[in-house]
Amino acid sequence: MKARFRALQVTTLIVAASMTHIAVAVRAAQEHETRDVKLEVEWSVSGDDVLFGYIEAADYGDDGTAYLLDSQTSQVLCISPTGDLIRVFGRAGEGPGEFSQPVGIHVTEDGRLIVLQASPARVTVFSSEGAYLTSAPLQAAEDISLTIRASDSVSGLIVLYTMESRYLANSVENVHRVSSLSIGDASLTTLFSVNTASRSGGYVDTEENRAFGPWALTTDRHLCLAPEYDGYVIRIWNSSGTEQSTIKQDYSPRRKTGDEIAQQKKFNEDIEKMMPGIDLPINPNDRDIRELYRGPEATILVVNSRQFKLRDETVLLTADVLTVTGDVRGEVRLLAPFHKGVDTAFISGDRALVITGNLSAWRAMNQPTQDKSKQSDVDVAIPEILSYRLPKHLD
């Protein structure tokens, strides 16, 4: 890496579907056997032993070391393959080695650590031992506010989901992009972008914030993205930004329950009271594809709206296992006993990192000390971080 990290510039490579042959794989709905996979714990870290707040993101090094980004403390926790705390580094602020609103962490192929700050968008680079190396902002036009909303990485490819906002007199315009981040030549290349949207009064709709839906990278560096709310559709790009294929499956939308619609209606009413003139619609159906994860061996784990509702204290994930060519390898359920309740889970390739008990611990700490009837809850509400290794084959 160069001694100086230049300010990152945004360059655009627009994906033009009309110029490239795009294969469309359309699959009829089929019944597949569900495979149950019981997860075995690699290691666990208790909140009694390691102090941590909210784990925003995580990544693993080639040697199995886990790097956990704590957005509450603005620190990085380094956990050994046996579950021992190696070191903690980073702090809140704007100076060298400091960051605020961290949103992502990634390990490069040469072992450096990349920490992404949401807003103002910034990239900070550390050595594998946590020593500060350099940092640089992501640059945009003067009247544009650039925010990093999410990120993913695999085999040296780092991909960011960003939102560019331009604030006008009575509205805000937003452009959502998925771009590859090149550390070597300090540039962003757009892999996918959606049309600029406008909302009067400065309000940005939640669905518009997620305009193109869930996305993930495969182990062979393909970008998979579910752009439609109503539709089991996944678009596939290669790492150079060329759209290669589209996967479509027959899927009957899941209708929201009465309680879910009532909750959405109340939320909309609260927003409309704060911002007169806003009229928010209520979609009676759930989003068809709720989540995408990177599976082992170039597969995609697709969580549809019905599978999303199957989570409980024993099921971490239920998902369809697909390839980038649209082949359906079946359905998988990842099982493990989560007695404290899963707060956050990171599933990527052959590993899953799960944080349990964090919410219950927070609630317990905020209970009145005089409430002796709930003292037992305080005693058992200890957060925990667990690392699991997934099998090489999920089909």
Secondary structure, 3 states (H helix, E strand, C coil): CCCCCCCEEEECCCCCHHHCCCEEEEECCCCCCEEEEECCEEEEEECCCCCCCCEEEEEECCCCCEEEEECCCCEEEEECCCCCEEEEECECCCCCCECCCEEEEEECCCCCEEEEECCCCEEEEECCCCCEEEEEEECCCCCCEEEEEEEEEECCEEEEEEEEEEECCCEEEEEEEEEEEECCCCEEEEEEECCCEEEECCCCCHHHHCCCCCEEECCCCCEEECCCCCCEEEEEECCCCCEEEEEEECCCCCECCHHHHHHHHHHHHHHHHHCCCCCCCCCCECCCEEEEEECCCCEEEEEEHHHHCCCCCCEEEEEEEEECCCCEEEEEEEECCCCCCEEEEEEECCEEEEEECHHHHHHHHCCCCCCHHHHHHHHHCCCEEEEEECCCCCC
